[in-house]
Amino acid sequence: MKILAVVVAAYTPLMLLIHLSTGRILKDWNQRPDSWISRWFPPLRALRVEGIFWLLVLAAWSLWRPLAWKIVLVVFAAIHLAIWAADEFGGRARGLSAFNVGPKMERIIVTFDLVESAVLATVGVVAVMYLMHAA
C-alpha cells in the first residue's frame, strides 16, 4: 500500500496543475490547435492521465476510510473512466473529442474541475498522511 500511496501523492500535484489550468487548456485546444499544449498534451492524452490517476486511487482502496469518502472517489472515478472510454473508443474513431465544446460546456467543465481540485487535494493529503504514519 505504501507504493500506491507514494504514487498517488506524487501524481496529485500534476493532477492539480491540470485541473487548475483547465480554462486555459480548453481555450488553447479549441482556439489554437497549433499551440504546444495541443501538440504535447492533446485531449485524449489528458483523459488517459486522469483515467490512470483514478484507477490508482481505486487500487489504493484501503487508504480511504469513511464510506462516504469512498463513494465520492468512486463517483469521480466512474465519471472520468466513462469519459475516457467514450473518447477512446467513440470519439477517436469519428475524429471527435469530449473537449471540443462550446462556451457554456466549457464553463461547466471548468467548474467541475475546480470542485474536483478540492477532492484531489484531499486525496493527496490523505496519501501523504498515510505515508507519515506508516513510516
VENGIUR-V668907 format. One record per backbone hydrogen bond with DSSP energy under -1.0 kcal/mol. CO is the residue of the C=O (numbers start at 1). NH is the residue of the N-H. Records with the same first field share a line. If there is no record, write none. Layout:
BEGIN
CO = NH, NH
END
This chain:
BEGIN
1 = 5
2 = 6
3 = 7
4 = 8
5 = 9
6 = 10
7 = 11
8 = 12
11 = 15
12 = 16
13 = 17
14 = 18
15 = 19
16 = 20
21 = 25
22 = 26
23 = 27
24 = 28
25 = 29
26 = 30
27 = 31
28 = 32
32 = 35
35 = 39
36 = 40
37 = 41
42 = 46
43 = 47
44 = 48
45 = 49
46 = 50
47 = 51
48 = 52
49 = 53
50 = 54
51 = 55
52 = 56
53 = 57
54 = 58
55 = 59
56 = 60
58 = 61
60 = 63
61 = 64
66 = 70
67 = 71
68 = 72
69 = 73
70 = 74
71 = 75
72 = 76
73 = 77
74 = 78
75 = 79
76 = 80
77 = 81
78 = 82
79 = 83
80 = 84
81 = 85
82 = 86
83 = 87
84 = 88
85 = 89
86 = 90, 91
87 = 92
90 = 94
91 = 96
97 = 100
99 = 101
102 = 106
103 = 107
104 = 108
105 = 109
106 = 110
107 = 111
108 = 112
109 = 113
110 = 114
111 = 115
112 = 116
113 = 117
114 = 118
115 = 119
116 = 120
117 = 121
118 = 122
119 = 123
120 = 124
121 = 125
122 = 126
123 = 127
124 = 128
125 = 129
126 = 130
127 = 131
128 = 132
129 = 133
130 = 134
131 = 135
END
